[in-house]
Amino acid sequence: MDTPLEPRSAAERRLVTLLSRSLRFRRAQCYANAQQAVLLASGLGAMVVGHTLEYCEGFAHLPMLAPFAHGWCLLNGRIWDPSLDHLGISIRYLGVAIPLHFIRETVARRRTYAPVIHLHLNGVGAAAVERTGRVGSAVDPRPDLAGAASRM
């Protein structure tokens, strides 16, 4: 899926602005940025006012770079990447939406924001392995991504 370059609705822009100002997204913290955004939106009841914000995890591919492990959001079914949207370029994404309760479980267990798929594929949650098993071969649990592009 490519990032949409079409403008967001006024309501979506207000939500993105509210989340961005409240959380102050940091560089090289994609999992934390996206997970915090989804958790805050859930706490604010963003879903009730007509918005759906989901956390996704997988790989991102910027032009001229190899794909890399990444976390982002879907806002009303369209990609919103709190960590990379400021670049203003087309980015390709391959991944899955992670249910909110897995994010909460991961944060509670680790007491930090971390990749959810990697944690559950390493035996922490059997239900998550079942749910994310289809992308298991695309997930590289090692910190270095050497060869990740060839496995996509």
Long-range contacts (C-beta under 8 A, 24 or more apart in sequence): 1-79, 1-92, 1-93, 1-94, 2-90, 2-91, 2-92, 2-93, 3-79, 3-81, 3-85, 3-90, 3-91, 3-92, 3-93, 4-78, 4-79, 5-90, 8-75, 8-78, 8-80, 11-49, 11-50, 11-51, 12-51, 12-75, 12-76, 12-80, 15-41, 15-46, 15-51, 15-53, 15-75, 16-75, 16-80, 18-44, 19-82, 20-82, 23-82, 25-82, 25-83, 27-83, 29-83, 29-113, 30-70, 30-71, 30-72, 30-81, 30-82, 30-83, 30-84, 31-57, 31-71, 31-113, 31-114, 31-115, 31-116, 32-112, 32-113, 33-71, 33-82, 33-83, 34-71, 34-72, 34-73, 34-81, 34-82, 34-83, 35-71, 35-103, 35-106, 35-107, 35-113, 35-116, 36-113, 37-73, 37-82, 38-73, 38-100, 38-103, 39-100, 39-103, 39-104, 39-107, 42-100, 51-75, 51-76, 52-76, 52-77, 53-80, 54-97, 54-98, 54-100, 55-97, 55-98, 55-100, 55-103, 55-116, 56-93, 56-95, 56-96, 56-97, 56-98, 57-95, 57-96, 57-98, 57-115, 57-116, 57-117, 58-93, 58-94, 58-95, 58-96, 58-117, 58-135, 58-138, 58-139, 59-93, 59-94, 59-95, 59-138, 59-148, 59-152, 60-84, 60-91, 60-92, 60-93, 61-91, 61-92, 61-93, 61-94, 62-87, 62-89, 62-91, 63-89, 63-90, 66-145, 66-148, 66-149, 67-92, 67-94, 67-145, 67-148, 67-149, 67-152, 68-145, 68-148, 69-115, 69-139, 69-140, 69-145, 69-148, 70-95, 71-115, 94-138, 94-152, 95-135, 96-132, 96-134, 96-135, 98-132, 99-131, 102-128
